[in-house]
């Protein structure tokens, strides 16, 4: 596809409708917690550009994990056992901060978070904030924040449950001599997923119990010798409780546990890779309103563990214990706000955290264990009037036991213009301290024969970014929404792998983490939505330019052009909800023929009946594309049934 054609599609996308918004428009939701300001207000009054994936969008999809919904949303470049490559404004890996209800999430593998270990049960919405958010959240928020917000316990009894089954037709690789028919030895019950959420008020307490279970079978290739998808089992259970503490205070607490086993058959010789994952966490939170404002105190712990074992079909032996890692984060936060002065909101917060990791390949420091403690203070002042304007000025200072002191300021502004227009923008400094893998990781080539060796560098400097955003929105009640957002980011000391001019004794290439002096990201996103006679049309176009100023060359680790669209029908009278959804990505690297442009098309249909039931069917990847940076398998058929009381 030529560049003019792509730009033409982008203009169509701008005149279309917002891909991120569902018919239940989150833009109009009253008093939600906005990730970009850490305060409660209407999203339309926030000066920080925030995209929302609503509960309705999540429910009306085949997605069961964070990985799948972000892929549907067009944010994922690639995914796999080493985690998800999610990009926000050209920034990815550990430059994107993941939160659950504002709490940090542990467990990055090779700097990427594996969203398949995070089911979507009981998720209210997902808020996506682009650009550096270090002034609020510190390190890792240099590219943006993804905040997964769960449903809160309510006063009434509630019950929801969902069951689905997925399958693929027999795999047929045109590059092989085997030509199986579509129904030759295919597995009709390849993957099943079950979720349940039960709300039970007991005395003064409000409680929500969430349960999730998933199972997937192998998906064998044409020769029935290796699986293209892992066999896996995953289960999760959680409990959230809240209760009042007098007339102006509330206590919340909760805990969750997730365990997952994934077996990957990697060759016809019977080799097997087994990965075991554990996620466990707990929190206790008190919200007080002793003055014209509120005070929130929060203590939480988040634990992640991953073990990988391998089995040799030739030797008939297991190799265990050589690929083990765990990470634990304990954090204490105090966040206060004051709105006793007309049109002003003052916010301040204190944070302290202790983060430890034990990882098999932290060999540069002589052992496998590392730890860091952090303390931070941030302040923010906002001047705003509903439906008119908002201005925010904030700053954060942080001390790390590893890097000493750092800090970042930010400024954001928003003005409502006549006739439904709104302009908003901001500038901010982002920073990211090198993580444990950047500093100490040393991948041993004996673990994977011939695999490039990547070595950490304990002399790395923190990254800094200066970013500017400017956006224009137009809203016509519930009929039409359009937005264009431009951004520009200068990044200093970007950490990347640099190939060395020597090899290991076995002949493997050697890469060392080093700082690039300076690089940049620039681009724009256009999105829009049109709703008319129960039909909704949405589209979006994104353009990105990334440049390494040190080497004077373009960077090609993500799509330069992305087009996404959605056409659907939401007819509540008959309980019908259906859509087609497409995503087009340009080449990641035009010089590499293995990174082709790709187009992914999905279909979804659901119908409600008997008041509380809903049946649904979907086909993901209708085009059957199989591409290395895109889908790893062809069409996925899913049928499901859900019940909501």
C-alpha positions as CSV (number, residue, x, y, z in Angstrom):
1,X,0.0,0.0,0.0
2,X,1.5,3.4,-1.0
3,X,1.9,6.2,1.4
4,X,-0.8,8.5,-0.3
5,X,-3.3,5.7,0.0
6,X,-2.5,5.3,3.7
7,X,-2.9,9.0,4.3
8,X,-6.2,8.9,2.5
9,X,-7.4,6.2,4.8
10,X,-6.3,8.3,7.7
11,X,-8.4,11.2,6.5
12,X,-11.4,8.8,6.3
13,X,-10.6,7.6,9.8
14,X,-10.6,11.1,11.2
15,X,-14.1,11.7,9.7
16,X,-15.2,8.4,11.1
17,X,-15.8,7.5,14.7
18,X,-13.9,6.8,17.9
19,X,-12.7,3.2,17.9
20,X,-12.2,3.2,21.6
21,X,-15.7,4.3,22.5
22,X,-18.6,2.0,22.7
23,X,-22.3,3.0,22.4
24,X,-22.2,3.4,26.2
25,X,-19.9,6.4,25.8
26,X,-17.3,6.6,28.7
27,X,-16.7,10.2,27.7
28,X,-19.9,11.1,29.4
29,X,-19.5,9.0,32.6
30,X,-19.9,10.9,35.8
31,X,-17.2,11.2,38.4
32,X,-14.7,8.4,37.4
33,X,-11.2,8.2,38.7
34,X,-9.0,9.6,35.9
35,X,-5.6,8.0,35.8
36,X,-3.9,11.1,34.3
37,X,-4.8,13.3,37.3
38,X,-5.4,10.8,40.1
39,X,-8.6,12.6,40.9
40,X,-12.3,12.0,40.4
41,X,-14.1,14.0,37.8
42,X,-15.9,13.7,34.5
43,X,-13.6,12.5,31.8
44,X,-14.7,15.4,29.6
45,X,-13.3,17.9,32.2
46,X,-9.8,16.2,32.4
47,X,-7.0,18.1,30.7
48,X,-5.1,14.8,30.2
49,X,-5.9,12.9,27.1
50,X,-7.4,9.6,28.3
51,X,-8.8,6.7,26.2
52,X,-11.2,4.3,27.8
53,X,-11.9,0.6,27.0
54,X,-15.2,0.2,28.6
55,X,-16.8,-2.8,30.3
56,X,-19.2,-3.1,27.5
57,X,-16.4,-3.3,24.9
58,X,-14.6,-6.0,27.0
59,X,-17.8,-8.0,27.4
60,X,-18.7,-7.8,23.7
61,X,-15.4,-9.3,22.6
62,X,-13.7,-12.7,22.6
63,X,-10.9,-11.3,24.8
64,X,-10.3,-13.1,28.1
65,X,-6.9,-11.5,29.1
66,X,-5.2,-8.1,29.1
67,X,-3.1,-9.3,26.1
68,X,-6.1,-10.0,24.0
69,X,-8.0,-6.8,24.6
70,X,-5.0,-4.6,24.0
71,X,-4.4,-6.6,20.8
72,X,-8.0,-6.0,19.7
73,X,-7.5,-2.3,20.5
74,X,-4.5,-2.1,18.2
75,X,-1.8,-1.4,20.8
76,X,0.2,-4.7,20.6
77,X,3.1,-5.0,18.0
78,X,3.7,-8.7,18.9
79,X,3.2,-11.1,21.8
80,X,4.5,-14.5,23.0
81,X,6.1,-16.3,26.0
82,X,8.5,-13.4,26.5
83,X,5.6,-11.0,27.1
84,X,3.6,-8.4,25.1
85,X,5.2,-5.6,23.0
86,X,2.8,-2.8,23.8
87,X,3.5,0.7,22.3
88,X,2.3,4.1,23.4
89,X,3.4,7.1,21.3
90,X,6.4,5.1,20.1
91,X,7.4,3.9,23.6
92,X,7.2,0.3,24.6
93,X,8.5,-2.5,26.9
94,X,9.1,-1.2,30.4
95,X,8.5,2.4,29.3
96,X,4.8,1.7,29.7
97,X,3.5,1.4,33.3
98,X,0.8,-1.2,34.1
99,X,-1.5,-0.5,37.1
100,X,-4.4,-2.4,38.6
101,X,-6.7,0.1,40.4
102,X,-3.7,2.4,40.6
103,X,-1.4,-0.2,42.1
104,X,1.8,-1.2,40.3
105,X,2.0,-4.7,38.7
106,X,5.2,-6.8,38.9
107,X,6.5,-9.5,36.6
108,X,8.2,-8.3,33.5
109,X,10.1,-10.9,31.4
110,X,12.9,-9.4,29.3
111,X,11.3,-6.0,30.1
112,X,7.8,-7.0,28.9
113,X,4.7,-7.9,30.9
114,X,2.8,-11.1,30.0
115,X,-0.8,-10.0,29.9
116,X,-2.0,-13.6,29.5
117,X,-1.3,-14.0,33.2
118,X,-3.9,-11.2,33.9
119,X,-7.5,-12.3,33.2
120,X,-10.2,-9.8,32.5
121,X,-12.7,-11.1,35.0
122,X,-14.5,-8.3,37.0
123,X,-12.8,-5.5,35.0
124,X,-14.9,-2.2,34.9
125,X,-12.7,-0.4,32.3
126,X,-9.2,0.1,31.1
127,X,-7.8,3.7,31.0
128,X,-4.9,4.5,28.6
129,X,-2.9,7.6,29.1
130,X,-0.3,8.4,26.5
131,X,2.9,10.4,27.1
132,X,5.2,10.7,30.1
133,X,3.4,10.3,33.4
134,X,6.5,10.3,35.6
135,X,5.3,13.4,37.4
136,X,2.5,11.3,38.9
137,X,3.8,7.7,38.8
138,X,7.6,7.9,38.7
139,X,9.8,5.6,36.7
140,X,8.4,3.3,34.0
141,X,5.7,5.9,33.1
142,X,7.9,7.5,30.5
143,X,5.7,6.4,27.6
144,X,2.3,6.2,29.3
145,X,0.1,4.3,31.7
146,X,-2.4,1.5,31.3
147,X,-4.6,1.3,34.3
148,X,-6.9,-1.7,34.7
149,X,-9.8,-0.7,36.9
150,X,-11.9,-3.4,38.6
151,X,-15.6,-3.4,39.5
152,X,-16.3,-2.3,43.1
153,X,-18.4,-4.2,45.6
154,X,-22.0,-3.0,45.8
155,X,-24.8,-3.1,48.4
156,X,-27.0,-5.6,46.5
157,X,-26.5,-9.3,45.7
158,X,-25.2,-9.8,42.2
159,X,-24.1,-12.8,40.0
160,X,-22.5,-13.0,36.6
161,X,-21.0,-16.0,34.9
162,X,-19.6,-16.7,31.5
163,X,-18.5,-19.8,29.6
164,X,-16.9,-20.0,26.2
165,X,-15.3,-22.5,23.9
166,X,-12.9,-21.8,21.0
167,X,-11.4,-23.9,18.2
168,X,-9.4,-23.6,15.0
169,X,-9.6,-25.6,11.8
170,X,-6.7,-27.9,11.0
171,X,-3.6,-26.0,10.2
172,X,-2.5,-25.8,6.6
173,X,0.9,-24.3,5.9
174,X,1.2,-23.5,2.2
175,X,5.0,-23.9,2.5
176,X,4.8,-27.6,3.4
177,X,3.8,-30.6,1.3
178,X,1.2,-31.7,3.8
179,X,-2.3,-30.5,2.8
180,X,-4.8,-31.5,5.5
181,X,-8.4,-30.8,5.1
182,X,-10.0,-28.1,7.3
183,X,-11.6,-30.8,9.5
184,X,-8.8,-33.4,9.5
185,X,-8.0,-34.2,13.2
186,X,-9.0,-30.7,14.4
187,X,-9.9,-30.2,18.0
188,X,-13.5,-28.9,18.5
189,X,-12.9,-28.2,22.2
190,X,-9.4,-26.7,21.9
191,X,-9.9,-23.9,24.4
192,X,-12.4,-23.2,27.2
193,X,-12.8,-20.2,29.5
194,X,-15.0,-19.7,32.5
195,X,-15.5,-16.6,34.8
196,X,-17.9,-15.8,37.6
197,X,-18.3,-12.8,39.9
198,X,-20.6,-13.0,42.9
199,X,-21.5,-9.9,44.9
200,X,-22.6,-10.7,48.5
201,X,-23.4,-8.0,51.0
202,X,-23.0,-9.3,54.6
203,X,-24.0,-6.9,57.4
204,X,-22.1,-3.7,56.8
205,X,-19.7,-5.3,54.4
206,X,-19.9,-5.4,50.6
207,X,-18.0,-8.3,49.0
208,X,-17.2,-9.5,45.6
209,X,-15.8,-13.0,44.9
210,X,-14.3,-13.5,41.4
211,X,-13.4,-16.9,39.9
212,X,-11.7,-17.6,36.6
213,X,-10.6,-20.8,34.9
214,X,-9.1,-21.5,31.4
215,X,-7.8,-24.5,29.6
216,X,-6.2,-24.9,26.2
217,X,-5.1,-28.0,24.3
218,X,-2.2,-28.3,21.8
219,X,-2.7,-27.1,18.2
220,X,-0.7,-29.5,16.1
221,X,0.9,-28.7,12.8
222,X,0.2,-30.6,9.5
223,X,2.7,-33.3,10.4
224,X,1.2,-33.8,13.8
225,X,4.7,-33.4,15.2
226,X,4.7,-30.0,17.0
227,X,2.2,-27.6,18.4
228,X,1.7,-24.1,17.2
229,X,-0.1,-23.1,20.4
230,X,0.7,-24.2,24.0
231,X,-1.3,-26.5,26.1
232,X,-2.2,-24.5,29.2
233,X,-4.3,-24.4,32.4
234,X,-5.0,-21.1,34.3
235,X,-7.0,-20.4,37.4
236,X,-7.6,-17.3,39.4
237,X,-9.6,-16.4,42.6
238,X,-10.1,-13.1,44.2
239,X,-12.0,-11.4,47.1
240,X,-12.6,-7.7,47.5
241,X,-14.4,-6.3,50.5
242,X,-15.4,-2.8,51.6
243,X,-17.2,-1.4,54.6
244,X,-17.9,2.1,56.1
245,X,-15.8,3.6,59.0
246,X,-18.3,6.1,60.3
247,X,-20.1,8.7,58.2
248,X,-17.1,9.9,56.2
249,X,-14.7,7.1,55.8
250,X,-14.5,3.7,54.1
251,X,-12.1,0.7,54.4
252,X,-11.4,-1.6,51.4
253,X,-9.3,-4.7,51.3
254,X,-8.7,-7.6,49.0
255,X,-6.5,-10.4,47.8
256,X,-6.1,-12.5,44.6
257,X,-4.2,-15.5,43.5
258,X,-3.5,-16.7,39.9
259,X,-1.6,-19.9,38.9
260,X,-0.9,-20.9,35.3
261,X,0.9,-23.8,33.6
262,X,1.8,-23.6,29.9
263,X,3.4,-26.5,28.0
264,X,4.9,-25.7,24.6
265,X,5.8,-28.6,22.3
266,X,8.7,-27.1,20.3
267,X,9.9,-29.8,17.9
268,X,9.0,-33.1,16.4
269,X,11.7,-34.7,18.5
270,X,9.5,-34.4,21.5
271,X,11.2,-31.3,23.1
272,X,8.9,-29.6,25.6
273,X,9.1,-26.3,27.4
274,X,7.0,-25.9,30.5
275,X,6.3,-22.6,32.1
276,X,4.7,-22.2,35.5
277,X,3.4,-18.8,36.6
278,X,2.1,-17.5,39.9
279,X,0.6,-14.1,40.7
280,X,-0.5,-13.2,44.2
281,X,-1.4,-9.9,45.7
282,X,-3.2,-8.1,48.5
283,X,-4.1,-4.6,49.6
284,X,-5.7,-2.6,52.3
285,X,-7.0,0.9,51.7
286,X,-8.7,3.6,53.8
287,X,-10.4,6.6,52.4
288,X,-11.2,9.5,54.7
289,X,-13.0,12.8,54.3
290,X,-11.9,14.9,57.3
291,X,-12.0,18.2,55.4
292,X,-13.1,19.7,52.1
293,X,-11.3,16.9,50.2
294,X,-10.2,13.4,51.0
295,X,-7.3,11.4,52.2
296,X,-6.5,7.9,50.9
297,X,-4.0,5.5,52.6
298,X,-3.0,2.4,50.8
299,X,-0.7,-0.6,51.6
300,X,-0.3,-3.3,49.0
301,X,1.9,-6.2,48.0
302,X,2.3,-7.7,44.5
303,X,4.1,-11.0,43.9
304,X,5.1,-12.7,40.6
305,X,6.9,-16.0,40.0
306,X,7.9,-17.7,36.8
307,X,9.7,-21.1,36.3
308,X,10.7,-22.6,33.0
309,X,11.7,-26.3,32.6
310,X,12.6,-28.1,29.4
311,X,12.2,-31.8,28.4
312,X,14.3,-33.6,25.8
313,X,12.5,-36.3,23.9
314,X,15.8,-37.8,22.8
315,X,17.4,-37.9,26.2
316,X,14.0,-38.4,28.0
317,X,15.2,-36.1,30.8
318,X,14.0,-32.8,32.3
319,X,16.2,-29.8,32.8
320,X,14.8,-27.9,35.8
321,X,15.8,-25.1,38.1
322,X,17.9,-23.2,35.5
323,X,15.2,-20.6,34.6
324,X,13.6,-19.4,37.8
325,X,12.6,-15.9,38.8
326,X,10.4,-14.1,41.2
327,X,9.6,-10.4,42.0
328,X,7.9,-8.9,45.0
329,X,6.8,-5.3,45.5
330,X,5.6,-3.8,48.8
331,X,4.3,-0.3,48.6
332,X,2.8,2.3,51.0
333,X,1.0,5.4,49.7
334,X,-0.8,8.4,51.1
335,X,-2.7,10.6,48.7
336,X,-4.6,13.7,49.9
337,X,-6.6,16.3,48.0
338,X,-8.2,19.6,49.1
339,X,-10.9,21.5,47.2
340,X,-12.0,24.0,49.8
341,X,-11.1,27.0,47.6
342,X,-13.4,27.6,44.7
343,X,-12.2,26.2,41.4
344,X,-9.0,24.8,42.9
345,X,-8.0,21.3,43.7
346,X,-4.7,20.6,45.4
347,X,-3.3,17.1,45.5
348,X,-0.2,15.7,47.2
349,X,1.1,12.2,47.8
350,X,3.8,10.3,49.6
351,X,5.0,6.9,48.4
352,X,7.5,4.4,49.7
353,X,8.3,1.0,48.0
354,X,10.6,-1.9,48.4
355,X,11.1,-4.0,45.3
356,X,13.2,-7.3,45.2
357,X,13.9,-9.7,42.4
358,X,15.6,-13.1,42.2
359,X,16.3,-14.0,38.6
360,X,18.4,-16.8,37.1
361,X,20.3,-14.5,34.7
362,X,21.3,-11.6,36.9
363,X,24.9,-12.9,36.7
364,X,26.7,-9.7,36.1
365,X,26.5,-8.9,39.9
366,X,27.8,-12.3,41.1
367,X,24.5,-13.6,42.2
368,X,20.8,-13.7,41.2
369,X,19.3,-11.3,43.8
370,X,18.8,-7.6,43.6
371,X,16.7,-5.1,45.7
372,X,15.9,-1.4,45.6
373,X,13.9,0.9,47.8
374,X,12.2,4.1,46.6
375,X,10.6,7.1,48.3
376,X,8.7,9.8,46.4
377,X,6.8,13.0,47.0
378,X,4.5,14.6,44.4
379,X,2.3,17.7,44.4
380,X,-0.3,19.0,41.9
381,X,-2.5,22.1,41.6
382,X,-5.5,22.2,39.3
383,X,-7.7,25.1,38.4
384,X,-10.9,24.1,36.6
385,X,-14.5,24.8,35.9
386,X,-16.9,22.1,34.6
387,X,-17.6,22.4,30.8
388,X,-15.1,25.3,30.5
389,X,-11.5,24.8,31.2
390,X,-8.8,23.1,33.3
391,X,-5.2,23.8,34.1
392,X,-2.8,21.4,36.0
393,X,0.7,22.0,37.2
394,X,2.5,19.2,39.0
395,X,5.9,17.8,39.9
396,X,7.4,14.7,41.5
397,X,10.7,14.1,43.3
398,X,11.9,10.6,43.9
399,X,14.9,9.0,45.7
400,X,16.1,5.5,44.7
401,X,18.6,3.5,46.6
402,X,20.2,2.6,43.3
403,X,20.3,6.0,41.5
404,X,19.8,8.7,44.1
405,X,17.4,11.6,43.4
406,X,15.4,12.3,40.3
407,X,12.3,14.3,39.4
408,X,9.9,15.4,36.7
409,X,7.4,18.3,36.3
410,X,4.3,18.5,34.0
411,X,1.8,20.9,32.7
412,X,-1.6,20.2,31.2
413,X,-4.4,22.4,30.0
414,X,-7.9,22.0,28.5
415,X,-10.4,24.5,27.2
416,X,-13.9,23.9,26.0
417,X,-14.6,25.8,22.8
418,X,-18.0,26.8,21.4
419,X,-20.2,24.3,19.5
420,X,-18.8,21.1,21.0
421,X,-15.1,21.6,20.4
422,X,-12.4,21.0,23.1
423,X,-8.7,21.6,22.8
424,X,-6.3,20.0,25.3
425,X,-2.5,19.5,25.6
426,X,0.4,19.5,27.8
427,X,4.2,19.1,28.3
428,X,6.0,16.9,30.7
429,X,9.4,15.4,31.6
430,X,9.5,11.7,31.9
431,X,12.3,9.5,33.4
432,X,13.0,5.8,33.8
433,X,15.7,4.3,36.0
434,X,17.3,1.2,34.4
435,X,15.6,-1.9,35.8
436,X,17.3,-5.1,37.1
437,X,17.4,-6.7,33.7
438,X,19.0,-3.6,32.1
439,X,21.7,-3.5,34.7
440,X,22.5,-7.1,35.5
441,X,20.9,-9.5,33.0
442,X,23.4,-11.9,31.3
443,X,21.7,-14.4,29.0
444,X,23.9,-17.5,28.9
445,X,24.2,-18.9,25.4
446,X,24.3,-22.4,26.8
447,X,20.6,-22.0,27.7
448,X,19.6,-21.7,24.1
449,X,22.3,-22.9,21.7
450,X,23.3,-20.2,19.2
451,X,21.1,-17.7,20.8
452,X,22.6,-14.1,21.0
453,X,24.0,-13.3,24.4
454,X,22.6,-10.2,25.9
455,X,24.5,-8.6,28.8
456,X,23.5,-6.0,31.3
457,X,25.4,-2.9,32.1
458,X,25.7,-1.7,35.7
459,X,27.0,1.7,34.4
460,X,23.8,2.7,32.6
461,X,22.3,6.1,33.1
462,X,18.6,6.8,33.6
463,X,16.5,7.8,30.6
464,X,14.8,11.2,30.3
465,X,12.1,12.3,27.9
466,X,10.6,15.7,27.1
467,X,7.2,15.3,25.5
468,X,4.5,17.6,24.0
469,X,0.9,16.7,23.2
470,X,-1.8,18.8,21.5
471,X,-5.3,17.4,20.7
472,X,-8.5,18.8,19.3
473,X,-11.9,17.0,20.0
474,X,-15.4,17.5,18.6
475,X,-18.5,16.0,20.2
476,X,-22.0,16.2,18.9
477,X,-24.1,14.7,21.8
478,X,-24.4,11.0,21.3
479,X,-24.1,11.2,17.5
480,X,-20.6,12.0,16.6
481,X,-17.1,12.2,18.1
482,X,-13.8,13.1,16.4
483,X,-10.3,13.7,17.7
484,X,-6.8,14.4,16.4
485,X,-3.8,14.2,18.7
486,X,-0.2,15.2,17.8
487,X,2.8,14.4,19.9
488,X,6.6,15.0,19.9
489,X,9.1,13.4,22.2
490,X,12.8,13.9,22.6
491,X,14.5,11.0,24.5
492,X,17.9,11.1,26.1
493,X,20.0,8.1,27.2
494,X,17.6,5.6,25.6
495,X,18.7,2.1,26.7
496,X,19.0,-0.4,23.9
497,X,21.0,-3.5,22.9
498,X,24.1,-2.7,20.9
499,X,25.8,-5.5,19.0
500,X,29.5,-5.9,19.9
501,X,32.4,-6.5,17.4
502,X,33.2,-9.9,19.1
503,X,31.4,-13.2,19.6
504,X,31.3,-15.8,22.4
505,X,33.5,-18.9,22.3
506,X,30.5,-20.8,20.8
507,X,30.1,-18.2,18.0
508,X,27.0,-16.5,19.3
509,X,26.6,-12.8,18.8
510,X,27.0,-10.5,21.8
511,X,24.8,-7.6,22.6
512,X,25.3,-5.2,25.5
513,X,22.8,-2.8,27.0
514,X,24.0,0.8,26.4
515,X,22.7,4.3,26.4
516,X,21.9,6.0,23.1
517,X,22.7,9.7,23.5
518,X,19.5,11.0,21.9
519,X,16.5,9.9,19.9
520,X,13.0,11.1,19.1
521,X,9.4,10.1,18.4
522,X,6.8,12.1,16.6
523,X,3.4,11.4,15.2
524,X,-0.3,11.8,15.4
525,X,-3.5,9.8,16.1
526,X,-6.9,10.4,14.6
527,X,-10.0,8.7,15.9
528,X,-13.7,9.1,15.6
529,X,-17.1,7.6,16.0
530,X,-20.5,8.0,14.3
531,X,-23.7,6.5,15.8
532,X,-26.9,6.6,13.7
533,X,-30.1,4.5,13.9
534,X,-28.4,1.9,16.2
535,X,-25.5,1.6,13.7
536,X,-22.1,2.6,14.8
537,X,-19.1,3.3,12.6
538,X,-15.7,4.0,14.1
539,X,-12.2,4.3,12.7
540,X,-8.7,5.5,13.6
541,X,-5.4,6.2,11.9
542,X,-2.0,6.6,13.5
543,X,1.3,7.7,12.1
544,X,4.7,7.4,13.9
545,X,8.2,8.5,13.0
546,X,11.1,7.3,15.2
547,X,14.7,8.4,14.7
548,X,18.0,7.6,16.4
549,X,19.9,10.9,16.4
550,X,23.1,9.2,17.5
551,X,23.3,6.9,14.5
552,X,21.3,9.2,12.2
553,X,18.9,6.5,11.1
554,X,15.2,5.6,11.4
555,X,14.0,3.1,14.0
556,X,11.9,0.3,12.7
557,X,10.7,-1.7,15.8
558,X,7.0,-0.8,15.3
559,X,4.5,0.1,12.7
560,X,4.8,3.6,11.1
561,X,1.1,3.4,10.0
562,X,-1.8,1.9,11.8
563,X,-5.4,2.0,10.5
564,X,-8.3,0.5,12.6
565,X,-12.0,0.5,12.0
566,X,-15.3,-1.0,13.4
567,X,-18.8,-1.2,11.9
568,X,-21.6,-2.6,14.0
569,X,-25.2,-2.7,15.0
570,X,-26.5,-2.3,18.6
571,X,-30.2,-3.0,18.7
572,X,-31.2,-3.2,22.3
573,X,-34.9,-3.9,21.6
574,X,-34.0,-7.3,20.1
575,X,-30.9,-7.7,22.3
576,X,-28.6,-7.9,19.3
577,X,-25.0,-6.6,19.3
578,X,-22.7,-7.3,16.3
579,X,-19.7,-5.8,14.5
580,X,-16.8,-6.3,12.2
581,X,-13.5,-5.0,13.4
582,X,-10.3,-4.5,11.3
583,X,-6.8,-3.5,12.0
584,X,-4.1,-2.7,9.4
585,X,-0.4,-2.3,10.3
586,X,2.4,-1.1,7.9
587,X,5.8,-2.9,7.9
588,X,7.8,-2.6,11.1
589,X,11.0,-2.6,9.0
590,X,10.7,-2.1,5.2
591,X,14.2,-3.5,4.8
592,X,13.2,-6.8,6.3
593,X,10.8,-8.9,4.1
594,X,9.8,-11.1,7.1
595,X,8.0,-8.0,8.6
596,X,5.2,-7.7,6.2
597,X,2.2,-5.4,6.3
598,X,-0.7,-7.2,7.8
599,X,-4.5,-6.8,8.0
600,X,-6.5,-8.5,10.8
601,X,-10.3,-8.7,10.6
602,X,-12.6,-10.0,13.4
603,X,-16.4,-10.6,13.7
604,X,-18.6,-10.7,16.7
605,X,-22.3,-11.4,17.2
606,X,-24.4,-11.7,20.4
607,X,-28.1,-11.9,21.3
608,X,-29.7,-11.6,24.7
609,X,-32.7,-13.8,25.6
610,X,-34.7,-14.9,28.7
611,X,-33.9,-11.6,30.4
612,X,-30.6,-12.7,31.9
613,X,-28.8,-14.7,29.3
614,X,-26.6,-13.8,26.3
615,X,-25.3,-16.1,23.6
616,X,-22.4,-15.0,21.4
617,X,-20.2,-16.2,18.6
618,X,-17.0,-14.6,17.1
619,X,-14.4,-15.3,14.6
620,X,-11.0,-13.7,15.2
621,X,-8.5,-13.2,12.3
622,X,-11.0,-13.9,9.5
623,X,-8.3,-13.3,6.9
624,X,-6.4,-16.3,8.4
625,X,-3.2,-14.3,8.4
626,X,-0.2,-16.0,10.0
627,X,2.7,-13.5,10.4
628,X,5.7,-13.4,12.7
629,X,5.0,-10.0,14.3
630,X,1.2,-10.6,14.1
631,X,-1.1,-13.5,14.6
632,X,0.6,-16.8,15.2
633,X,-2.4,-18.9,14.1
634,X,-5.3,-18.6,11.6
635,X,-9.0,-18.1,12.3
636,X,-10.2,-18.7,15.8
637,X,-13.9,-19.6,16.3
638,X,-15.5,-18.9,19.7
639,X,-19.0,-19.6,21.1
640,X,-20.1,-18.5,24.5
641,X,-22.9,-18.1,26.9
642,X,-23.2,-15.6,29.8
643,X,-25.7,-15.0,32.6
644,X,-26.1,-11.7,34.6
645,X,-28.5,-11.3,37.5
